[in-house]
Amino acid sequence: MVVKAYPLGMVRIMNNNGIGEDEGDSVVEPYVGLEFDTAEEARDYYNSFATRTGFKVRTGQLYRSRTDGTVSSRRFVCSKEGFQLNSRTGCPAFIRVQRRDTGKWVLDQIQKEHNHELGGHVEETTPRPSVQQRAPAPTKLGISVPHRPKMKVVDEADKGRSCPSGVISFKRFKGAEESDEQTQPKATTEPYAGLEFGSANEACQFYQAYAEVVGFRVRIGQLFRSKVDGSITSRRFVCSKEGFQHPSRMGCGAYMRIKRQDSGGWIVDRLNKDHNHELEPGKKNAGMKKITEDVTGGLDSVDLIELNDFNNHISTTRENTIGKEWYPVLFDYFQSKQAEDMGFFYAVELDSNGSCMSIFWADSRSRFACSQFGDAVVFDTSYRNGEYSVPFATFIGFNHHRQPVLLGGALVADESKEAFSWLFQTWLRAMSGRRPRSIIADQDLPIQQAVAQVFPGAHHRFSAWQIRSKEQENLRSFPNEFKYEYEKCLYQSQTTVEFDTMWSALVNKYGLRDNMWLREIYEKRENWVPAYLRASFFGGIPVNGTFEPFYGTSLNSLISLREFISRYEQGLEQRREEERKEDFNSYNLQPFLQTKEPVEEQCRRLYTLTIFRIFQSELAQSYNYLGLKTYEEGAISRFLVRKCGNENEKHAVTFSASNLNASCSCQMFEYEGLLCRHILKVFNLLDIRELPSRYILHRWTKNAEFGFVRDVESGVTSQDLKALMIWSLREAASKYIEFGTSSLEKYKLAYEIMREGGKKLCWQR
């Protein structure tokens, strides 16, 4: 009997007496493909499942349609998800349901594993529907994570001799036939914080032996080096299923980290024994494996290096995470695009065997956009959070309306320095060698190394989501007072000197000088601390905020290959249509002026609507400030600008009368390319009625899209200038082609215009 009040595909189990069974197993395990009539039904179902399993549920994140604003997907999470309260443990368990065109809600993502003890039967707050499982609908790329069994370590026998309880003998991994006298030192089977080793290799072999008993495989994870002498200060050994870079990996959080002591030994300082997958006790870690620091070069999450017994030759293999079926489908797509777009570019990385690895592509519109908006670039690797079926990465810029624009797409074969270096170099070649001034990308060491190699001089800013994630992981046990002062130090310090002073006082106050994580992130402060980022141009991308991926949630892990291309095209066209609308509005709508200042009329005439509103707000705010000249020598003057009624908010403005050059301690112009209220206040005091041309960045103007090149004022190199001219002319020509082919009359007009232009350029037939 199907009960309509329950989720679609679920029926109430009846016993022989026709009475609904009330046992815990009457609620089926959630699975990908499970359907519900409403999101509320999905929540009620998950509540019932949670009650029987022994945890509580909270309503998590939701996503809305960009078309009509309706809710398109919902997440229901374990009550211990996140770290906002001391009672929460960052539990990853959740289900996500997505609304289909039919109106049904389908469970499309799931994580069943919890990182805390489950409490058995939890008292229900709502009536629980007893259910029976319907055969799940097949899902092409769906992944469900099996429940992890309890982990049990058993004593191993060594050639007939029992090991002491809780202790194992470590045989050489080359083979079991070698004498026990040559085995590695004994160690407790269970690693624990404070466990000491004589060398990193000893720790590595211990963790491998432990992994073999428990039932998982090991990879060498992240390492950190001293900035003083370059020596390694800490290492992580992770489960082979850590991360999401390969379909076989599922984000397992198990790891052991060792820290180097002053004595030269190593000690376990961080540890997580919980796995989110099934374990296979007795599983061998193939091959003799050691740490070879000079070879790994500090790469994050590289496979353990195998030593060849015959010639001691060290080799590493790169793992291709792109399914082979993707290559022919994409090449088909690329060839069709090239037939209609002469500027379409694509490239493929080949390994030593001639096999396809990473892929990069960009159409002519993306390549042209880079010539205008490629100064601040986001390398978005959202695929790493498990949302995508393949490692799809994007290069994103921000246009003159502050909208994201696509500068290229890629599939990343593996997360090695070689893969990222090839990708960055290929992107640079496709964009006529125009290098970004700044780039936002993840902080993983392979990416850091590739950015430094390919984009020397570009300011690499770490992704905000990664910083927030690591803060949650490392600061969750700290008192709330520390977290408050940490945030204050981070976001209220106005200068680098002020930040360094506040940071030093903070770690001294709480006795955290030896905290490894705090030391590590402080060493990298130039890559993530707001006070250190303000001097570089980032197009106004918020320092402490995240931005929505270019394709939102449309490219998820359930779509087919053909649908991937279709949604890629649809998402790109939707973004470009939004840009066209803003272009139209900027040319045809005129915002009201709030002051009678000539500078406001000047900027209304030049800036796009979005940028003008930002400038107008700064101009209006400047009237709330007082300016006082504190120094003057020759053409140089200094002003102290402070907010009325707030003695603590003040900034220093330096002005040169000889060239009308101004700079402010808030560095808004350096960071956003727009003048701040403090400089505008000084200009008002000095009766400067129009902004000097250097303070009107061409990229923020209405004409930026058309690529008008100003070679005198742009200050670009001759190579960059040529690239700008190529893409500006190519884009203009494409407009003639687009509109000129819409009718025969327009074709004749466009051809006549180009022919007359050709005469002026003195074409020789």
KASULTA-V553759 format. One line per field, one symbol per residue. psi: psi as a letter, one per 20 degrees, with the letter a starting at -180 (. if undefined). burial: # if it has 24 or more other C-alpha atoms within 12 Angstrom, else .. Layout:
psi->???
burial->???
This chain:
psi->opohirqpjpqpppahjjppqkqhjioqpqqpipqqhrhhggggghggghghhkrqqqpbqqqqpigjjqphqqpprqijqajhqhiqjkpiprqpqpprhiiqppoiqqoipqkrpqjbpppqiqpppqrqpqpqpppgjqpqpqpprppppqpqpnlippqqpjqqpoqqihqiiqqhhjrrqqrqhoqqpipqqhrhgggghghggghhghlrqqqpbqrqqpigjjqphqqpprqijqakiqhiqkkpjprppqpprhiiaqqoiqpoipqkrqqnpipqopqpprpnghghjjqplqqppppphgjkppqqpppojpqhihghgghggghhghhiohjppqqppqahjjqpdqqqqprhghhghhhhkjhoqpoolihijjhqhrmoqqpprpaijkqpqpjqqqppgrlrhgghgggghggghhkkjoqqhqpprrjqghggggghghlphqoopqphhgggghgggijhiqqhgghghgggggiiphrhggghghgghghghjlkhjogghgghhhkhiiipghihhiqpjjjppgjrrqpqhjcjhmajiqrghhggghggghghgghhhghghgghhhiqoqqqirjphhghghhhgqrgghhhgghghghhhijqqpppiqpocipqqqooqppjnhhoqqppppohhjkpqqqihkgghgijqqrhghhgghghjkoiqpqhhjnphijrhihhikopnhgihjrrhghgggghghghggghhgggghhjhrhghggggggghghhhhhjlqo.
burial->....#########.........##.##############.###################............############....############....#############...........######.......#####.......#..#..........#######.........##.#######..###############################......#############################.....############.#.#..###.######..###########...........######..##..#..##........#######......#################################################################################################.##..##########.......#.........##..###.####..#..##..##........###...#.##.##################..#.###########.#..##..#..##..##..#..##..#..........#.##################.###.##.####........######.......######....#########################......#...###############..........##.######.##.....#............#...............
